[in-house]
């Protein structure tokens, strides 16, 4: 019988990066099917979007360990940026029905900014420089209208601090990062600006997907408990590029299917 690694809190670690990537891709496809075929799904729409809430936190979690284990952070960030530009026309076709639309950018831009933030955090010796990198990445995500905006940056930041706390044995850092993750998820989901430019506070107004739906991402806090870092193995060349290419490829597939439905 396979011997399982033990994670913090005594839980068994039994999921590697490859398994988590497949789970994230499946949740993402279900989420986007719900978004594209909302009318056809009718009463199943909320179910599809609820399942999809787990995809982005998993990608944020994997990004943290990807930055730790990559042989070249520069090439890692460059891949994210390249696929951000490659994916943008596909993203716009599916969600804006035009080839290029600059009102919102796809999630690869969010992950690229998050990667840059993590690199600066490790590189900068000054505490104020590290926190400045977090604020700068969050501000850039808002200004560029990246998917998940500042919330995506803080998700990555929280997972990274939980990792650092676990590695150093400082449980208070893990706890603080988990509390921040919950606060960002519960209080900050929804659009930061309304159509007339006013700030909208999702907790006090109608949310984009409903309270029970979007807030399901809080459950992703179990990821550090079920993830086996030693199973973060290097994929073969085709596997690595397949994971990247899956995002624009599945968007194109959904676009063509929707065109005939």
C-alpha positions as CSV (number, residue, x, y, z in Angstrom):
1,X,0.0,0.0,0.0
2,X,1.2,3.4,-0.9
3,X,2.6,5.3,2.1
4,X,1.2,8.8,2.4
5,X,3.1,11.9,3.4
6,X,1.8,13.6,6.5
7,X,0.7,17.3,6.1
8,X,0.4,20.0,8.8
9,X,-2.5,19.3,11.2
10,X,-1.9,15.5,10.8
11,X,-3.8,15.1,7.6
12,X,-2.6,12.7,4.9
13,X,-1.1,14.2,1.9
14,X,-2.1,12.3,-1.1
15,X,-2.6,14.7,-4.0
16,X,0.3,15.8,-6.2
17,X,0.4,18.7,-8.6
18,X,-0.7,16.7,-11.6
19,X,-3.9,15.5,-9.8
20,X,-4.7,19.1,-8.7
21,X,-4.2,20.4,-12.2
22,X,-6.7,17.9,-13.6
23,X,-9.2,18.8,-10.9
24,X,-8.7,22.5,-11.6
25,X,-9.2,22.0,-15.3
26,X,-12.3,19.9,-14.8
27,X,-13.8,22.5,-12.5
28,X,-12.9,25.3,-14.9
29,X,-14.5,23.6,-17.8
30,X,-17.7,23.0,-15.8
31,X,-17.7,26.7,-14.7
32,X,-17.3,28.0,-18.2
33,X,-19.9,25.6,-19.6
34,X,-22.3,27.1,-17.0
35,X,-21.3,30.7,-18.0
36,X,-21.6,30.1,-21.8
37,X,-24.7,27.9,-21.8
38,X,-26.6,29.6,-18.9
39,X,-29.9,29.8,-20.8
40,X,-29.8,26.1,-21.9
41,X,-28.8,24.9,-18.4
42,X,-31.6,26.8,-16.7
43,X,-31.8,25.4,-13.1
44,X,-28.4,23.8,-13.3
45,X,-26.6,27.1,-13.9
46,X,-25.9,27.7,-10.2
47,X,-24.6,24.1,-9.7
48,X,-22.1,24.5,-12.6
49,X,-20.9,27.8,-11.3
50,X,-20.6,26.5,-7.8
51,X,-18.4,23.7,-8.9
52,X,-16.3,26.1,-10.9
53,X,-15.5,28.2,-7.9
54,X,-12.8,25.8,-6.9
55,X,-10.7,26.1,-10.1
56,X,-9.1,29.5,-9.5
57,X,-8.0,28.9,-5.9
58,X,-6.4,25.6,-7.0
59,X,-4.5,27.4,-9.8
60,X,-3.3,30.0,-7.2
61,X,-2.1,27.3,-4.9
62,X,-0.2,25.5,-7.7
63,X,1.3,28.8,-8.8
64,X,2.9,29.3,-5.3
65,X,4.6,25.9,-5.5
66,X,5.4,26.3,-9.2
67,X,7.4,29.4,-8.4
68,X,9.2,27.5,-5.6
69,X,10.1,24.5,-7.7
70,X,10.8,25.9,-11.2
71,X,14.3,25.9,-12.4
72,X,13.9,29.4,-14.0
73,X,11.5,31.9,-12.6
74,X,12.1,34.2,-15.5
75,X,11.0,31.6,-18.0
76,X,8.1,30.6,-15.8
77,X,6.8,34.1,-15.7
78,X,7.4,34.5,-19.4
79,X,5.3,31.4,-20.2
80,X,2.4,32.9,-18.2
81,X,2.7,36.2,-20.0
82,X,2.9,34.6,-23.4
83,X,-0.2,32.5,-22.8
84,X,-2.0,35.5,-21.4
85,X,-1.6,37.2,-24.8
86,X,-2.4,33.9,-26.7
87,X,-5.5,33.3,-24.6
88,X,-6.9,36.9,-24.8
89,X,-8.7,36.6,-28.2
90,X,-10.2,33.3,-27.1
91,X,-11.4,34.8,-23.8
92,X,-12.9,37.8,-25.6
93,X,-14.7,35.7,-28.2
94,X,-16.3,33.5,-25.5
95,X,-17.3,36.2,-22.9
96,X,-17.5,39.4,-25.0
97,X,-18.4,38.0,-28.4
98,X,-15.6,40.0,-30.2
99,X,-12.0,39.2,-31.1
100,X,-10.4,41.9,-28.8
101,X,-12.1,43.7,-26.0
102,X,-10.1,45.5,-23.4
103,X,-12.7,45.9,-20.7
104,X,-11.4,42.7,-18.9
105,X,-8.4,40.5,-19.3
106,X,-8.0,36.7,-18.9
107,X,-6.8,35.0,-15.8
108,X,-3.3,34.4,-17.1
109,X,-2.6,38.1,-16.6
110,X,-3.6,37.7,-13.0
111,X,-1.3,34.7,-12.5
112,X,1.6,36.6,-14.2
113,X,1.2,39.5,-11.9
114,X,1.0,37.1,-8.9
115,X,4.2,35.4,-10.1
116,X,6.0,38.7,-10.3
117,X,4.8,39.6,-6.8
118,X,6.2,36.3,-5.4
119,X,9.5,36.8,-7.1
120,X,9.9,40.3,-5.7
121,X,8.9,39.1,-2.2
122,X,11.8,36.6,-2.3
123,X,14.2,39.0,-3.9
124,X,13.6,42.2,-1.8
125,X,15.4,42.4,1.5
126,X,13.3,45.2,2.9
127,X,9.9,44.5,4.4
128,X,8.3,47.6,3.0
129,X,9.5,46.6,-0.5
130,X,7.8,43.2,-0.2
131,X,4.5,44.7,0.9
132,X,4.9,47.3,-1.9
133,X,5.1,44.5,-4.4
134,X,1.8,43.1,-3.1
135,X,0.1,46.4,-3.4
136,X,1.6,47.1,-6.8
137,X,0.4,43.8,-8.2
138,X,-3.1,44.2,-6.8
139,X,-3.3,47.8,-8.2
140,X,-2.1,46.6,-11.6
141,X,-4.7,43.8,-11.6
142,X,-7.4,46.4,-11.0
143,X,-6.1,48.9,-13.5
144,X,-5.7,46.3,-16.2
145,X,-9.1,44.8,-15.3
146,X,-7.6,41.3,-15.0
147,X,-9.9,38.4,-14.1
148,X,-10.4,38.3,-10.3
149,X,-8.6,41.7,-10.1
150,X,-7.0,42.3,-6.7
151,X,-8.7,39.3,-5.1
152,X,-6.6,36.9,-7.2
153,X,-3.4,38.6,-6.1
154,X,-4.4,38.2,-2.4
155,X,-5.4,34.6,-2.9
156,X,-1.9,33.8,-4.1
157,X,-0.4,35.9,-1.4
158,X,-2.3,34.0,1.3
159,X,-1.4,30.6,0.0
160,X,2.3,31.7,-0.2
161,X,2.2,32.9,3.4
162,X,0.6,29.7,4.5
163,X,3.4,27.8,2.8
164,X,6.0,29.9,4.5
165,X,4.4,29.5,7.9
166,X,4.2,25.8,7.5
167,X,7.9,25.6,6.3
168,X,9.1,27.7,9.3
169,X,6.8,26.1,11.9
170,X,5.2,29.5,12.6
171,X,1.5,28.6,13.0
172,X,0.5,32.2,13.7
173,X,1.5,33.1,10.1
174,X,-0.5,30.2,8.8
175,X,-3.6,31.2,10.8
176,X,-3.3,34.9,9.8
177,X,-3.0,34.0,6.2
178,X,-6.0,31.7,6.4
179,X,-8.1,34.4,8.1
180,X,-7.1,36.9,5.4
181,X,-8.0,34.4,2.7
182,X,-11.5,34.0,4.2
183,X,-11.9,37.8,4.6
184,X,-10.9,38.5,1.0
185,X,-13.3,35.7,-0.2
186,X,-16.3,36.7,1.9
187,X,-16.1,40.5,1.8
188,X,-14.4,41.2,-1.6
189,X,-16.0,39.0,-4.2
190,X,-18.0,40.9,-6.8
191,X,-17.1,43.8,-9.0
192,X,-15.0,46.5,-7.5
193,X,-16.8,49.3,-9.5
194,X,-20.3,49.6,-10.6
195,X,-21.3,50.9,-14.1
196,X,-21.3,54.5,-12.9
197,X,-17.9,54.3,-11.2
198,X,-19.1,53.8,-7.6
199,X,-17.4,51.2,-5.4
200,X,-19.7,48.2,-4.8
201,X,-19.3,46.3,-1.5
202,X,-20.5,42.7,-2.4
203,X,-21.3,41.8,1.2
204,X,-23.8,44.7,1.5
205,X,-25.3,44.5,-2.0
206,X,-26.3,41.8,-4.5
207,X,-23.4,39.6,-5.4
208,X,-22.4,38.6,-8.9
209,X,-23.1,34.9,-8.4
210,X,-24.8,34.8,-5.1
211,X,-23.5,34.3,-1.5
212,X,-23.4,30.5,-1.4
213,X,-21.9,30.2,-4.8
214,X,-18.9,32.4,-4.9
215,X,-18.0,31.9,-1.2
216,X,-17.5,28.2,-1.8
217,X,-13.8,29.1,-2.6
218,X,-13.2,29.2,1.2
219,X,-13.2,25.4,1.1
220,X,-10.0,25.5,-0.9
221,X,-8.2,26.2,2.4
222,X,-8.0,22.4,2.7
223,X,-5.5,22.3,-0.1
224,X,-2.4,22.6,2.1
225,X,-3.6,19.6,4.1
226,X,-4.1,17.3,1.1
227,X,-1.2,18.4,-1.1
228,X,2.1,16.4,-1.1
229,X,4.8,18.8,-2.0
230,X,7.3,16.0,-2.7
231,X,4.9,14.9,-5.4
232,X,5.4,18.2,-7.2
233,X,7.3,16.4,-9.9
234,X,8.5,17.8,-13.2
235,X,6.2,17.0,-16.1
236,X,7.5,16.0,-19.5
237,X,7.6,18.7,-22.1
238,X,4.2,17.8,-23.7
239,X,2.5,17.6,-20.4
240,X,3.7,21.1,-19.3
241,X,2.6,22.7,-22.6
242,X,-0.7,20.8,-22.6
243,X,-1.6,22.3,-19.2
244,X,-0.9,25.8,-20.5
245,X,-2.6,25.3,-23.9
246,X,-5.7,23.8,-22.4
247,X,-7.1,27.2,-21.3
248,X,-7.3,28.8,-24.7
249,X,-8.1,25.5,-26.4
250,X,-11.2,24.8,-24.3
251,X,-12.4,28.4,-24.7
252,X,-12.2,28.1,-28.5
253,X,-14.0,24.8,-28.3
254,X,-16.8,26.3,-26.2
255,X,-17.0,29.3,-28.6
256,X,-17.5,27.0,-31.7
257,X,-20.0,24.8,-29.9
258,X,-22.0,27.8,-28.7
259,X,-22.0,29.1,-32.3
260,X,-24.0,26.1,-33.4
261,X,-26.3,25.8,-30.4
